[in-house]
Amino acid sequence: MSTVQSKPNVFALFLQGGATGPFIGLVLLCVFLSVVTDSFLSLSNFLNILDQITVLGIMAVGMTFVILIAGIDLSVGSVLALSMMVLGYLNVEAGYPMGVAIAGALVAAAIVGAVAGLLITEFKVPPFIATLAMMSIARGLASMITNGSQIIGFPPWFNLGAIIRYGGFLTITVAVMLFVFVSALLYQRFRAGGRVLYAIGGNPEVARLAGINVKRATVLVYTACAALSGLAGIMLAARLDAVQPTIGIAYELDAIAAVVIGGTSLSGGTGGIGGTIIGVLIIGVLRNGLNLLSISPFLQSVIIGLVIVFAVAAETFKHRSN
C-alpha cells in the first residue's frame, strides 16, 4: 500500500508550532471590531495597521529566534535607537551616502548583539543580565553620538518610502517587513539552521552532543536579533523623518509580547515565526480597534497587558494538560 504525502501549504506553514489558537483569537477579534466599529473593516484601515506594525513586526522576528533557543533580549529597543542615531550621524552630520549610513547602522546594531551573544556563551552571563547590560550601553552610546539631541534632514526620498503606497497598496517599509516575514518563515521551515534553533531550545546539551555548535549558533541568533532591530530602526527613521536617542523605550516588551501571544514558549523549543506574525497582527489590530473606539491610551496598556497574561496562562495550561 502506498501513501501520498501532501505538500506543505502556506496555511499549514503559518500555523505550525501551536499558532492555531492565536489565529482563532485574531479572527474573533477582527469579527468583534467589525461589528462594534464602522471603519475597521476597510482596505484603508487594514493598510494603516500594516504601516503601524512594521517596526514591531521586524523586531519580533529576531526576538522569536532568541526565545526559541530559550533566551531573551532586553536590548532591542536601545539597539533600535542606536542604529537610528548612527544612521542620522553618518548621513546628515558626516555627509555619507544613505547606503553607507544604512550599512553602518546595521553593523553597529549587529555588534551589540554579537557582544551580548559572547557574554552569554563565553562568560556564562545569564541572557537577562547580558542583554540588560547591553541595553544600557546601547542607550548610552545612542545619546553620546549627538549629546542627546535629535537629528533631522534626511533626503526626501527616504521619508517618501514610508509614505507612498506603490501600486496603491504597499509602502517600501511594509514591503521590507513582508520580505523579513517570508524569509524568516522559509528559513525556519526549510533550512537546517531553523531546525537547530528548536534543538537548542529543547535541550542545549543534547544539541551539543548531537554535533551542533551551540555557542556559535547562540552568538549568531543574538547578532541576527540585534541586526533586525537595527533594520527596524531604519524603517522607523524613514517614517519619522528624524531620529532621537530616547526613542524605542519599552519596545522590547512589545516584541516579547508579540512572540508570546503568538504561541512561542518562553522556555524555548516550541513556537515559530508564523505564530509571531499572528501575535504582531493581534497587537496591531487590538491597538487600532481601541483607537477607533476612543479608548484611553492608559486603559489600552491595561488591556494589552491582560491579553499577554491570558496568552501566557493559556500556554501554561496547555503544557500542564499535555
N, C-alpha and C positions, 0 to 999 in steps of 0.2 A: 504493500500500500504506500503510495507517495503522498506527501503533503505539500501543499502550496504555501510558500512563505510570502505574506503580503508585504509590499513595500511600505516603509515608514512614510506617513504623510505629514504635512505641516502641522495639522491639528494635534496629532499624537506627539510630535516633537515639542510642541508648545506645552503640553500638559503632562509631560513626563516629570517624575520626581515629586508627585503629590500635589500638583498645581490645580487639580480638578476642583477642589473646594474653593480656593481663591477665585477661580474663573466663574464659578456659580455665584459667588458673592459679588463679583464685578457686574455680572448680568443683572442680578436683582437690584443692585444699586442704580444701574442705568435705568431700569424699568421704573423704579420708585421716583427718581428725579425727573423722568419724562412725564410722569403723572402729576407731580406737585409743582412743576415749573413749566412755563410756556416756551422758553427759549433754549432749554437744554438739548432737545432732540433736533439739532440743526447742523448742517455741514460747517458753517462758520464757527459755531461753538466747539465742535469737535476739533477743528484745526487750531483753535485757540488753546485747547487742552494740550495738544501736541507741542505747541510752542512753549507752554508753561512747564512741561515735564522734561524738556530737553536736557537741562543741566543735571537734574536728579537721575534721569534715565542712564546717562553715560556714567555717572559716579556709581550708581547701583550695580552696574555690570562688574566693575572692578571689585566692589565690596562683596559680590556674590562669590567670586573666585576665592577671596580671602576667607570668607565664612565657610566655604566648602571644605577647606583644609583645617577647620576648627580654629581659625584665627579671628582677629578683629583689628580694625584700623580706625583709630580715632583722629588721625591726622588729615583726612581727606579734605575737610573744609579749609584748613590752613594751607594745604598744598595747592588747592584751587586759588586761594588769594595770592600765594607766592608766584604761581605761574602767570597770573594776570599782571602782577607788578613787573615781573621780568619782561613780559610781552610789551607793556607800556613803556618801560625804560628803554629797551632796545630799539623799539620803533619810533617813539615820539621824542625821547630825550637824546638818545645816541644817534638817531637818524638811519638805522639799519633798515633794509627792505623788510616787508612784512613776513616773507618766507623765512628769513634768518631769525626774526623775532619769535615766530611761532616755534621754530626748531629749538631755539634757546629756552623758551618757556617749557616745552615738553621735556627737554633734557634736565632742567632744574627740578621739575616735578619728579622725574624718574629717579634722580639721585637721592632725593629724600626717601623714596620707597625702598631703594636698594640699601641705604643705610639702616633703615628700620628692619629690613629682612636680615641683614648681617648681625644686628644686635640680637635678634631673636635666635638665629641659628648658631652663631659663633660664640656669643657671650651669654647665651641662655637667659636672656632677659624676657620675661613674660610679654606676650604681644600687647596686652593692655598698657603696660608701663612703657614699653619701647615706643609705641605709637603716640602715647600721651606726651612723651618727651619730644618726639619729632613734631607733634602739633605745636608745642610751644616754640621750638626752634624755627619752624617754617613761618609761623606768625610773626616772630621777631624779625626774621630776615625780610619778610614782606614789608614790614614797617620801616626797616632801615634803608631800603632802596631809595625812598623819597622822603625819609624823615616823617612818615605818617601822612603825607599829602597825596591827594588823588592826581591822576594823570588823564588828560583829555587831549583830543586832537588826532584820532586815528584817521586813516584815509576813508573817504566817504563810502567807497565800495565795500569796505569791511562791515560797516553797520548795515548797509543795504542788504547784505547777505542774510541778515536775520529778520528783514522786513518784507522784502519782495517775495511773493509766492510764485515760484516758477511753475508754469502750466496751470496757474490758478489754485495750486494746492500746497506745494512744499517749499518752505524756505531752505536755504543751504544748511542752516543749523539743525533743522529737523531731519534733513537728508543724512547729515553726519550721524545723528543719533540712530536712525534706522539702519545705517550701514554697520554701526557698532553692534546693534542688536543681532542682526543677521550673522555677522562674523562670529560673535560670541556663541550663538546657538550652534552654528556649524562646527566650531572648534570643540565645543563641549560634547557634541554628539558623534563626530566622525574622526577626531584626531586623538592619538594616543595620549597626548598631554592633557586632554579633557578628562579622560578616564583616570589618569594619575591623581587628579585633584580629589576624586572620590576615595581612592585608595588611601591617600594620606589622611584625609578627614576621618575615614573609618578606623584606621589604626596605623599611625606613622611607623611604629616599629615593625609591624608585619610588612608594610610597604617597603621599608629599608631592606628587610631580609629577602624580599622578592626582587631586589635589584634596582629599585627606584632610588635615585639620588634625591632624598627628601630635602636636604639642605639647599641644593641648587634650585629645586622646584619652588621651595618656600620663598627664597630671595626673588625669583622671577615673578611669583604671584604678587608680592608686595610692590615690586617695581612696576608691574603692569597696572595695579590698582592706582598707584600714585600717578602714573602717566595718563591714565584715563581721567583722573581728577584734574590734571593739568589741561587735558583736552576740553573738559567741561568748563574750566576757567576761561579758555579761549572763546568758547561759544557764548559764555555769559558776557565777556568783554564786548563781543560783537553786538549783543542785544542791548547792552547799556551804553555803548559807545564811550565808555570811561572805565577806569579801574581805580580801586582804593583798597588799602591793606586791611580794612576792617570787615570786608565782605566775606561771606562764607561761614560765619559763626553758626554752629549747630547744624550745618549741612550734613555732617557725619551721622547725626541722629536720624535724619530723613532717609539717608541711604540705607542705614541698618534697618530702619522700619520697613522700607520697601522690600528688602530681601526677606525679612521675617514674615511679613504679611503674605509674600508670595510662596511661602511654604518651605523655605530653606532652613534647616535646623541649625541653631547656634552651636550645637555640639559637633557639627561637621558631618560630611559624608552623605548627606541626603539633600535633595532640592535641585535647583538649577536655574539657568537663565530664563527659561520660559516662564517659570513662576515669578521671577523677579520682574519681568516685563509686566505681568499682570498686577503685581504689587505696586509698581510705579503708576500704572493706569488707575488703580484703586485710589491711591493718594491724590493723583491729579483730578480724577472725576469727583472725588469727595470734596476737595477744596473748591473746585469750580462750582459744584452744586450748592455748597454752603454759601459761597459768594452770591450766587443767583437768588438764594433765599434770604439774603441780607443778614446772615448770622454774624454776630460779633467775632472779630479775629481771636479774641481771648477764648471764647467758647469753642471756636474751631480747633484750637490747640487741645482743649479738653477732649473733644470728640475724637480727634485723630489719636490721642493717647489711649482712649478707651478701645479704639479699633486695634491698636497694637497689642494691648493687654489681651483682648479676645483672641487675636491670632496666636499669640504665644500659648495661651491657655488651651486652645484647640489642639495645637501641636503636642503639648504635654499630655493631654488626654488621649490623643491618638497613639502615642508611644506606649503609654501605660496599658491601653487596651490590647496592643499587639504583644 
